[in-house]
């Protein structure tokens, strides 16, 4: 080759190198941006539970200070935020040690060392100072207890990206040891049903999931080699044991952003896994998983199109692997929600408000994971209401009010022990046995405003009274009423009037009474409350239990021990979601038709001020 040709060739190579360098510099930021968009939003929210199972919520502020709040045992309300100090990066591990004390591990923002803080005693609000456990680590750690109760913490080395671990010894902590392989800082550890720990991480280059495992329980230095499980997933996967004891892993596919799943074939056999399966739903990176008290798994993610929280759950507890469809939980968030199992075995979901990450919303399961309460805020505002009281010196017949109703003309009617009062907002007009002959007893025990503008009045021994266009008409046992001591009056959707007395229940239709008693299936003739649900079933609260009468007249009964925790039922209400709520002497009860026609009780532990619930309304 001549000198001129050689120079030309060198010049061409230099030009090509320049072009490739420019292309690389153009492509690299774009690729890095794409990689960054694949990462889940860092979660600053975490959840743990104390020795009794009560949940505590933890969050990091913008400078890495850790705060927590807890549910008060006295009334079920949440405490205010309390600082635990520290300066940490997102990605904490919270675990209860063998003594039931919570311990929290995280990577220091400036030191990049592992930092640890622990409760001073089980269920205590007092915590230790932060302890430095060394290492030079990337943010996000994971921890689990060995079979013998020793905690083991896993993290990724900041320089080599290799997996490191540290574990409790009899006198403190071991030194950091190498577990090999280079993975992203998204490690997850889970305990197999035989007690062996198994560690999972995502390959740096292609998103393949790798794992390694203890060869026997409690070992500190006998681990398998890292083995690939295939897949091409994004950081933010979730793992938990299913009802059959097999580990289940859920992740977001990095190609199409749908949820995918892989499972152990045999419980505690770390060698054999299924192939990756499509699990539906297009979601953002970052999943959460919960294990309810009955062993069923529930997976949570964020809808990729509208940021709504989605969930999908196992339907049965028998290991048949039947799942619901993906369903919205009705709340938006940015970072993946966090999930914890409370002391009742029900899940609670916590999520930051998409517009203000300082506001934390939560929703809790009820009744053996068979339903959900509505969303609430940890910072539920306290409303101040203006109030005004009226007494006998202002025209009220008596200070003991037994019933209230408002008729279609706007008047408010108040039933007291000493008569009926009509209130127009400024003054009272009173009716009693002295000025109203049709009132045979001045003790007004029940009121009902009819759709036709009538007011139905129940008395304590004087029967039933109708006030229509200023005219009072009395109905008593002589007219077919079940009893003269009226306790409740209710008008159903079809205009039928139902009257509960101490000696049975009457139905008033087409100007005739029909009476129901124990002979017709009522658990007691003492009828305290009547309510019609959206399916036109009539619920009847009695002194010895609860009845439900269908449109055909068939009478179902609920009493102790047939599902009802307390026979003394006093109030009935149906909420917007269709749930039937029952007030009793033993708290507030929820009727669950789906899970075996059972009732679940809520008492002062859940925030009720008293166990005696005499009224319920939404």
matplotlib code that plots the C-alpha trace (Angstrom):
import matplotlib.pyplot as plt

x = [0.0, 1.5, 2.0, -0.8, -3.3, -2.2, -2.7, -6.1, -7.1, -6.0, -8.0, -11.0, -10.7, -10.4, -13.5, -15.4, -14.3, -15.5, -18.9, -19.3, -18.3, -20.9, -23.6, -22.6, -22.9, -26.3, -27.7, -26.3, -28.4, -31.5, -30.7, -30.0, -33.3, -35.1, -33.4, -34.3, -38.0, -38.0, -37.0, -39.8, -40.4, -38.4, -40.7, -40.3, -43.0, -42.6, -44.7, -43.8, -45.7, -45.0, -45.1, -48.9, -49.3, -50.3, -49.0, -46.6, -46.0, -42.6, -41.6, -38.4, -38.5, -36.5, -33.3, -33.6, -34.9, -37.1, -40.5, -43.1, -46.7, -48.7, -52.3, -53.4, -54.8, -57.2, -59.4, -57.9, -56.8, -53.3, -50.7, -48.9, -45.6, -42.7, -39.0, -36.5, -33.7, -31.1, -30.1, -31.1, -31.6, -34.9, -35.0, -35.3, -35.8, -38.0, -38.2, -39.1, -36.4, -36.7, -37.8, -40.6, -38.7, -38.7, -35.4, -34.9, -31.9, -31.0, -28.1, -26.8, -27.1, -23.6, -21.8, -23.2, -22.8, -25.5, -27.3, -29.6, -32.1, -34.3, -37.1, -35.8, -38.5, -41.4, -44.3, -42.3, -42.4, -38.8, -36.0, -32.3, -29.8, -28.6, -25.8, -23.3, -22.7, -20.2, -20.1, -20.0, -23.4, -25.9, -29.3, -32.0, -31.3, -33.3, -33.4, -34.9, -34.7, -33.0, -34.8, -33.0, -34.2, -30.9, -31.4, -29.4, -29.1, -28.2, -27.1, -25.1, -21.6, -21.4, -18.1, -18.3, -22.1, -21.5, -23.9, -22.8, -24.3, -24.0, -25.7, -26.2, -23.9, -24.1, -22.2, -23.3, -22.8, -20.4, -18.2, -19.4, -19.1, -19.3, -22.1, -20.9, -22.5, -23.2, -26.8, -28.9, -29.6, -33.0, -32.4, -35.2, -34.9, -37.5, -37.6, -38.7, -41.1, -38.2, -36.5, -33.8, -33.3, -33.4, -32.0, -33.2, -31.6, -31.8, -28.9, -27.2, -27.4, -30.5, -33.1, -32.7, -33.7, -31.1, -31.2, -29.1, -30.1, -28.8, -27.9, -29.3, -31.1, -29.1, -25.9, -23.8, -21.4, -23.0, -24.9, -25.6, -24.1, -26.2, -28.6, -30.7, -34.5, -34.8, -37.2, -36.6, -38.0, -37.8, -36.7, -39.5, -40.5, -42.4, -42.2, -44.1, -45.1, -48.5, -51.1, -49.3, -46.0, -44.4, -42.6, -44.4, -42.6, -44.4, -42.6, -43.2, -42.0, -39.4, -40.7, -44.4, -44.8, -47.3, -47.2, -45.6, -45.2, -42.9, -43.4, -41.6, -42.8, -42.3, -42.4, -38.8, -37.2, -35.1, -34.0, -37.2, -39.4, -42.2, -41.7, -42.6, -46.4, -48.4, -50.4, -52.2, -52.5, -50.1, -48.6, -45.7, -42.6, -42.9, -45.2, -46.3, -47.6, -49.6, -50.2, -53.5, -54.1, -55.7, -52.7, -54.1, -51.8, -52.8, -50.8, -50.8, -49.6, -50.1, -52.1, -49.7, -52.3, -54.1, -51.9, -54.8, -53.9, -54.8, -55.0, -55.6, -56.0, -56.2, -59.8, -59.4, -57.2, -56.8, -53.9, -56.0, -54.3, -57.5, -57.3, -59.6, -59.4, -57.4, -59.6, -59.1, -58.8, -60.1, -57.1, -54.1, -50.5, -47.0, -44.7, -45.7, -48.0, -46.9, -48.9, -48.9, -50.9, -52.5, -53.2, -56.5, -54.9, -56.3, -54.2, -53.8, -52.6, -50.8, -50.1, -48.8, -51.1, -50.0, -50.2, -48.7, -46.4, -46.7, -50.4, -50.7, -53.9, -54.7, -57.4, -57.9, -59.5, -62.2, -63.8, -61.1, -59.9, -63.4, -63.9, -62.4, -63.3, -63.2, -60.0, -59.0, -56.2, -53.6, -54.1, -57.9, -58.9, -60.9, -64.0, -65.4, -69.2, -71.4, -73.9, -77.0, -79.0, -82.7, -84.3, -87.7, -87.2, -87.2, -90.4, -89.3, -91.8, -89.1, -85.3, -85.3, -85.6, -86.7, -87.4, -86.8, -88.3, -88.6, -91.8, -91.9, -93.1, -89.8, -91.0, -88.8, -90.8, -89.3, -90.7, -90.1, -91.3, -93.8, -95.2, -94.6, -93.0, -93.0, -90.0, -89.8, -86.3, -87.2, -90.1, -91.8, -95.5, -96.3, -98.9, -99.7, -102.6, -104.0, -104.4, -104.6, -107.3, -106.1, -102.7, -103.6, -100.0, -97.6, -94.4, -93.5, -91.2, -91.0, -91.6, -91.7, -92.2, -94.3, -93.8, -97.3, -96.5, -98.1, -96.3, -96.7, -96.3, -95.6, -96.4, -95.6, -99.0, -101.2, -100.8, -100.0, -101.1, -101.2, -101.0, -102.2, -103.3, -103.6, -105.8, -104.7, -106.0, -105.3, -104.7, -104.6, -104.8, -108.6, -107.8, -105.4, -102.2, -99.8, -99.4, -100.0, -96.3, -94.7, -90.9, -90.2, -92.0, -90.6, -92.0, -90.7, -90.1, -93.6, -95.3, -96.0, -95.8, -94.1, -94.6, -92.6, -94.0, -93.2, -95.8, -95.1, -94.7, -97.6, -97.7, -100.1, -101.1, -104.3, -105.7, -105.4, -103.0, -101.3, -99.4, -96.2, -95.1, -92.9, -95.4, -94.5, -90.8, -89.8, -87.1, -88.9, -92.1, -90.1, -89.2, -86.8, -85.7, -86.8, -84.8, -85.3, -82.2, -81.7, -82.8, -86.1, -85.4, -86.8, -84.3, -86.0, -84.1, -85.6, -84.6, -83.5, -81.7, -82.1, -84.6, -84.5, -87.8, -87.6, -90.1, -91.9, -92.4, -89.8, -88.2, -84.4, -83.1, -79.7, -79.0, -76.3, -74.6, -75.9, -73.5, -74.7, -72.2, -74.9, -78.7, -79.5, -79.8, -80.8, -79.9, -79.6, -78.2, -76.9, -74.0, -73.3, -71.3, -74.2, -72.9, -75.4, -74.3, -75.9, -75.8, -75.8, -74.9, -71.5, -70.4, -71.0, -71.5, -71.0, -73.0, -71.0, -73.3, -70.5, -68.4, -71.0, -73.6, -71.4, -71.2, -68.0, -67.8, -66.1, -65.7, -63.6, -60.5, -61.5, -62.3, -65.8, -66.3, -68.6, -69.6, -73.4, -74.5, -78.1, -78.2, -76.4, -76.6, -74.6]
y = [0.0, 3.4, 6.2, 8.3, 5.4, 4.6, 8.2, 8.2, 5.0, 6.5, 9.6, 7.6, 5.6, 8.8, 10.2, 7.0, 7.1, 10.8, 9.8, 6.8, 9.0, 11.6, 8.9, 7.3, 10.7, 11.2, 7.8, 7.5, 10.2, 8.8, 5.3, 6.5, 8.5, 5.3, 3.3, 5.9, 5.8, 2.0, 2.4, 2.5, 5.7, 5.5, 4.7, 6.8, 4.8, 1.6, -0.5, -2.8, -4.4, -4.8, -7.9, -7.8, -7.4, -3.7, -1.9, 1.1, 3.3, 4.8, 7.5, 9.3, 13.1, 14.9, 14.9, 11.2, 11.7, 8.8, 9.4, 6.9, 6.8, 4.1, 3.2, 4.0, 1.0, 3.2, 4.4, 3.1, 6.5, 7.2, 9.1, 12.1, 11.7, 11.2, 11.5, 8.7, 10.8, 9.4, 10.4, 7.5, 6.7, 5.1, 1.3, 0.3, -3.1, -3.4, -6.7, -7.9, -9.8, -12.9, -10.9, -9.1, -5.8, -4.0, -3.4, -1.0, -1.1, 1.4, 2.9, 6.3, 9.1, 10.4, 7.5, 4.8, 2.5, 0.2, 2.0, 0.2, 1.3, -0.9, -0.7, -0.9, -3.3, -5.1, -2.8, 0.2, 3.7, 4.1, 3.4, 3.1, 5.5, 4.7, 2.1, 2.0, -1.5, -0.6, -1.5, 0.8, 0.1, 1.1, 2.2, -0.5, -3.4, -6.5, -8.6, -11.8, -13.9, -17.3, -20.3, -19.8, -16.2, -14.5, -11.5, -11.5, -8.4, -8.3, -5.4, -4.6, -3.2, 0.3, -0.3, -3.8, -4.3, -7.7, -9.0, -8.7, -10.0, -9.5, -11.5, -11.5, -13.6, -14.5, -11.3, -8.8, -8.8, -10.6, -8.8, -8.2, -11.3, -11.7, -13.7, -13.1, -12.0, -8.5, -7.4, -4.3, -2.9, -4.5, -7.6, -9.5, -12.3, -14.8, -17.7, -21.1, -23.3, -25.5, -22.4, -21.8, -18.3, -17.6, -14.5, -12.9, -10.1, -8.8, -9.0, -5.6, -6.0, -7.7, -7.9, -11.7, -12.8, -14.7, -16.4, -18.3, -20.1, -21.5, -25.2, -25.8, -23.7, -21.2, -21.6, -18.5, -19.6, -22.5, -21.0, -22.2, -20.5, -17.9, -19.4, -17.7, -17.9, -16.3, -13.4, -9.8, -7.8, -4.4, -3.5, -3.5, -7.2, -8.8, -12.2, -14.2, -17.8, -18.9, -21.0, -24.2, -23.1, -22.4, -19.1, -16.9, -14.0, -11.2, -8.7, -6.2, -7.3, -4.8, -5.3, -4.7, -3.5, -6.3, -8.2, -11.6, -14.4, -17.4, -20.0, -22.8, -26.2, -27.9, -26.1, -25.5, -26.9, -24.0, -25.8, -26.2, -23.3, -22.8, -20.8, -17.1, -16.6, -13.6, -12.2, -9.4, -5.7, -3.0, -1.3, 0.9, -0.6, -1.5, -4.1, -4.9, -8.1, -9.0, -12.3, -12.3, -14.2, -17.1, -17.5, -16.0, -13.7, -10.3, -8.4, -4.6, -2.4, 1.1, 1.3, 2.6, 4.8, 6.5, 5.8, 4.1, 1.4, -2.1, -5.4, -9.0, -11.8, -15.5, -16.6, -19.8, -21.0, -24.5, -23.9, -24.3, -21.1, -19.4, -15.7, -12.7, -10.2, -7.0, -4.5, -0.9, 0.1, 3.6, 5.7, 7.2, 7.2, 7.6, 5.2, 1.6, 1.2, -0.6, -3.4, -4.9, -7.6, -6.3, -8.1, -9.5, -11.1, -8.4, -6.4, -2.6, -0.6, 2.7, 5.1, 8.6, 11.2, 11.9, 15.6, 15.8, 13.0, 14.1, 13.0, 9.3, 7.5, 4.0, 1.3, -1.8, -5.1, -6.4, -9.7, -12.2, -10.4, -10.6, -6.9, -3.4, -0.3, 3.0, 5.0, 7.2, 9.6, 9.2, 12.9, 12.9, 16.5, 17.3, 19.4, 21.9, 22.1, 24.9, 23.4, 24.7, 23.1, 23.6, 22.7, 22.9, 26.5, 27.3, 25.4, 21.7, 19.5, 17.5, 17.3, 13.6, 13.3, 9.8, 10.4, 12.9, 13.2, 15.9, 16.0, 17.1, 20.6, 21.2, 21.0, 19.2, 16.9, 15.9, 13.1, 13.4, 11.6, 14.5, 15.1, 15.9, 19.2, 20.8, 23.0, 25.6, 26.7, 29.4, 28.2, 25.0, 24.0, 21.2, 18.4, 16.1, 14.3, 17.6, 19.5, 16.5, 14.0, 11.4, 11.2, 8.7, 8.7, 11.7, 9.6, 9.6, 6.6, 6.6, 9.0, 8.4, 11.0, 9.4, 10.0, 11.5, 14.2, 12.3, 12.0, 8.6, 8.8, 5.9, 6.1, 4.2, 2.6, 4.8, 3.0, 4.5, 8.0, 9.5, 13.3, 14.2, 17.8, 18.8, 15.8, 13.2, 9.6, 6.8, 3.1, 0.6, -3.1, -2.8, -1.8, -4.7, -3.2, -5.8, -3.8, -0.4, 0.1, 1.2, 1.1, 1.7, 2.8, 2.3, 3.0, 0.7, 1.6, 0.5, 2.7, -0.1, 1.0, -1.4, -1.0, -2.7, -3.1, -5.0, -7.6, -8.2, -6.4, -5.0, -4.3, -1.5, -1.8, -0.8, 0.5, -2.9, -4.3, -7.7, -8.9, -11.0, -12.7, -15.5, -17.9, -16.5, -16.9, -13.7, -14.6, -12.3, -10.3, -7.4, -5.6, -2.7, -1.7, -2.3, -1.6, -2.4, -3.1, -2.3, -5.9, -5.2, -7.6, -6.4, -6.7, -6.9, -6.4, -8.1, -8.7, -12.2, -11.8, -10.6, -11.6, -11.1, -11.3, -11.7, -10.5, -13.8, -13.5, -16.2, -15.5, -16.1, -15.9, -15.0, -15.5, -16.8, -19.1, -19.0, -16.3, -13.4, -12.4, -10.8, -11.3, -7.8, -5.9, -2.2, -0.6, -1.6, 0.3, -0.5, 1.5, 2.7, -0.4, -2.7, -3.8, -4.4, -2.9, -3.8, -2.0, -4.2, -4.3, -5.8, -3.1, -2.6, -5.8, -6.3, -8.9, -10.8, -12.8, -13.9, -15.7, -18.0, -15.5, -14.5, -11.4, -9.6, -7.3, -3.9, -2.5, 0.1, -1.5, -0.2, 3.3, 3.0, 5.2, 2.6, -1.0, -0.1, 1.0, 2.1, 3.9, 3.6, 5.8, 6.7]
z = [0.0, -1.0, 1.5, 0.0, 0.2, 3.7, 4.8, 3.1, 4.9, 8.3, 7.6, 6.7, 10.0, 12.0, 10.3, 11.0, 14.7, 14.9, 13.4, 15.8, 18.8, 17.8, 17.3, 20.7, 22.5, 20.8, 21.6, 25.1, 26.7, 25.0, 26.2, 29.7, 29.7, 28.5, 31.3, 33.9, 32.8, 33.3, 37.0, 39.6, 41.5, 44.7, 47.6, 50.7, 52.5, 54.5, 56.9, 59.8, 62.7, 66.3, 68.4, 68.7, 64.9, 65.1, 62.0, 62.1, 59.0, 58.3, 55.8, 54.7, 54.1, 51.4, 53.5, 54.6, 58.1, 59.2, 60.7, 62.0, 63.2, 64.8, 65.5, 69.0, 70.9, 72.8, 69.9, 66.7, 65.5, 64.1, 66.0, 64.6, 62.8, 65.2, 64.1, 64.5, 63.0, 60.6, 57.1, 54.8, 51.1, 50.0, 50.2, 53.9, 55.3, 58.4, 60.3, 63.8, 65.6, 67.6, 70.7, 68.7, 68.5, 65.2, 63.6, 60.6, 58.2, 55.5, 53.7, 54.9, 52.3, 52.8, 54.5, 52.2, 55.2, 56.6, 59.4, 62.0, 64.6, 66.8, 69.4, 72.9, 73.9, 72.2, 71.3, 72.7, 71.4, 72.5, 70.0, 70.1, 68.5, 65.0, 64.7, 61.8, 60.5, 57.8, 54.1, 51.1, 49.6, 47.0, 48.3, 49.0, 51.3, 52.1, 55.3, 56.7, 59.8, 59.6, 61.0, 64.3, 64.5, 63.5, 61.1, 57.9, 55.7, 52.0, 49.9, 46.7, 46.9, 45.6, 43.7, 42.4, 42.2, 43.9, 46.5, 50.1, 53.3, 57.0, 59.8, 63.5, 65.7, 69.3, 70.3, 67.6, 63.8, 61.5, 59.0, 55.5, 53.3, 49.5, 47.9, 44.3, 41.1, 39.9, 40.1, 40.2, 43.7, 43.8, 45.9, 47.6, 50.1, 51.1, 53.5, 52.1, 54.0, 55.2, 56.7, 54.0, 52.8, 49.1, 47.5, 44.2, 42.0, 38.5, 36.1, 35.3, 31.5, 30.3, 33.2, 33.7, 37.2, 39.1, 42.5, 45.0, 48.2, 51.4, 51.1, 54.5, 57.1, 59.3, 57.3, 56.9, 54.2, 52.4, 49.5, 46.0, 42.9, 41.2, 38.7, 36.1, 36.1, 32.7, 32.0, 31.1, 34.0, 35.5, 39.0, 41.5, 41.5, 44.5, 46.0, 48.6, 49.5, 48.2, 49.9, 48.9, 50.3, 46.9, 46.3, 43.8, 42.0, 40.2, 38.0, 35.2, 31.8, 30.4, 26.8, 27.1, 30.8, 31.6, 34.8, 34.6, 37.1, 37.9, 40.6, 42.4, 41.1, 44.5, 47.8, 49.2, 46.0, 44.8, 41.7, 39.7, 38.6, 36.1, 32.9, 33.0, 32.6, 31.6, 34.5, 32.7, 33.3, 32.0, 35.0, 36.0, 37.4, 41.1, 42.5, 46.0, 47.4, 50.6, 52.3, 54.2, 57.4, 55.6, 53.3, 50.1, 48.0, 46.8, 44.2, 43.8, 41.0, 39.4, 36.2, 33.5, 31.9, 34.8, 37.9, 39.7, 42.2, 40.9, 42.7, 41.9, 44.5, 45.1, 45.3, 47.3, 50.2, 48.9, 46.6, 43.5, 42.0, 41.0, 40.8, 40.4, 37.6, 38.0, 39.8, 40.6, 44.3, 43.5, 44.4, 42.5, 43.5, 42.0, 43.9, 44.5, 47.4, 50.5, 52.1, 55.6, 57.4, 60.6, 63.8, 62.5, 59.4, 57.1, 54.7, 54.8, 51.8, 52.2, 49.3, 48.9, 47.4, 43.8, 44.3, 47.8, 48.9, 52.5, 52.5, 53.1, 52.2, 53.4, 52.9, 55.0, 54.5, 56.8, 57.7, 56.9, 53.8, 52.2, 51.7, 51.9, 53.8, 52.0, 51.6, 54.5, 55.3, 58.0, 58.4, 58.4, 59.0, 62.1, 61.2, 63.5, 63.5, 65.0, 67.4, 69.2, 71.9, 72.7, 76.0, 77.7, 78.6, 74.9, 74.2, 73.9, 75.7, 77.4, 77.4, 76.5, 72.7, 71.5, 67.7, 65.0, 61.5, 58.8, 56.6, 53.0, 54.0, 55.8, 59.3, 61.8, 64.2, 67.6, 69.8, 73.5, 76.6, 77.2, 73.8, 70.1, 68.9, 65.5, 64.9, 62.1, 62.9, 65.4, 67.7, 68.8, 68.6, 71.0, 70.9, 73.8, 75.5, 76.9, 73.6, 71.1, 72.0, 69.5, 71.4, 74.0, 75.4, 75.3, 75.2, 71.5, 70.7, 66.9, 63.9, 60.2, 57.4, 54.7, 51.0, 50.7, 53.3, 56.3, 59.6, 61.3, 65.1, 67.4, 71.1, 74.3, 74.9, 72.8, 69.5, 66.1, 65.0, 61.5, 61.0, 57.5, 56.5, 60.1, 61.1, 63.7, 63.2, 65.7, 65.0, 67.9, 68.5, 68.0, 64.4, 63.8, 65.0, 66.5, 69.7, 71.2, 72.4, 69.1, 68.8, 65.1, 62.0, 58.5, 55.0, 52.3, 48.6, 47.6, 50.2, 52.6, 56.3, 58.7, 62.4, 65.1, 68.5, 71.7, 70.7, 67.0, 63.7, 61.5, 57.8, 56.8, 53.1, 51.4, 54.7, 56.3, 58.9, 58.7, 61.7, 61.9, 65.1, 66.4, 64.8, 61.4, 61.9, 63.9, 66.5, 68.9, 69.0, 70.4, 67.2, 67.6, 64.0, 60.4, 57.3, 53.5, 51.5, 47.8, 46.9, 48.7, 51.5, 54.8, 57.8, 61.2, 64.4, 67.5, 71.1, 70.3, 66.9, 63.4, 60.7, 57.0, 55.0, 51.2, 48.7, 48.8, 52.6, 53.4, 56.8, 57.4, 60.9, 62.3, 66.0, 68.4, 67.5, 63.9, 62.7, 64.9, 67.6, 69.7, 69.8, 70.9, 67.6, 67.6, 64.3, 60.6, 57.6, 54.1, 52.8, 49.2, 48.5, 49.4, 52.8, 55.6, 58.9, 62.2, 65.5, 68.6, 72.3, 71.1, 68.7, 65.0, 62.9, 59.1, 57.3, 54.7, 52.4, 50.1, 52.7, 54.3, 55.6, 58.5, 60.7, 61.7, 64.7, 65.0, 68.5, 70.3, 69.0, 65.5, 66.7, 68.1, 71.1, 72.8, 72.3, 72.5, 69.0, 68.9, 65.5, 62.1, 59.1, 56.0]

ax = plt.figure().add_subplot(projection="3d")
ax.plot(x, y, z, "-o")
ax.set_aspect("equal")
plt.show()
